[in-house]
Amino acid sequence: MMKPKRCKSEVFSRVGKVASIALAGLGMLTVSGCNIIAAGGIVGHAIHEAGSTKVEAEYKRLRGETVAVVVYMDQYLRANDPRLANRLTNAVTRVLSQPAVGLAGIVPGSLVLEFQYSRPAWPTWSYQEIADEFTVSRLVVIDLYEYRLHEPGNRYVWDGRAAARVGVFESGTGSNEFAYRKDVVVRFPDQMGMLENEISRNAVMANLEQRLVDRITWLMYDHEVPNTLKY
């Protein structure tokens, strides 16, 4: 028995339905693919944020050397915070004394500060004279030229900023110039307009100085920096 013939309109109708289903399936695959890509991007971003990046030292000739850390600042900054030079000297010395830095030796911060207090004219000495005083091959010199905690003219709003010129003097070269020099500027808080009742003075000082010490010492040894670092 012969099967009845299908009219052209019925055939075309079925072809259209199959095509529609196929296109819909492709659409679902495309949307699903986008979701997979998006999810992969989110996971990748999270992994990146949880990790860190290795950064090489800019000045590479500190390893195996003997070092003293010397902080310069003007009378205005000293008068505003008489202990600031002490904190920076000791903090930078402490970081550079880590085994990862690889120094042959470093003068304790307390001895550098004692030298400065007992010889008021020390800022007039040449770098070579200071290096000879401590019998070191390198001087890490920090010339702090700005340090503030508040927005200028407004003591109620925190706007911490510290700026220093960092130099490394190499003893025995016959020159009183730095072998390496770089300016470093840091700020805290990151959010502008924070008031005194939102964060304490001690917290502002501690974070600002930690950022400054990090940026100074990171110039001189290979280190890991968190990928989420804001400074």
Protein Blocks (a to p, Z undefined) as FASTA:
>chain_A
ZZddddfklmmmmmmmmmmmmmmmmmmmmmmmmmmmmmmmmmmmmmmmmmccddddfblc
lgopacdddddddfklmmmmmmlmmmmmmmmmmmmmpmklopabdcdfklmmmmmmmmmm
lmmpcfklmmmmnopabdcddddfbdcfbdehiakbccdddddddddddehklpabdfbd
cdddddddfbghiafklpcfklmmmmmmmmmmmmmmmmmoccdddfkbcZZ
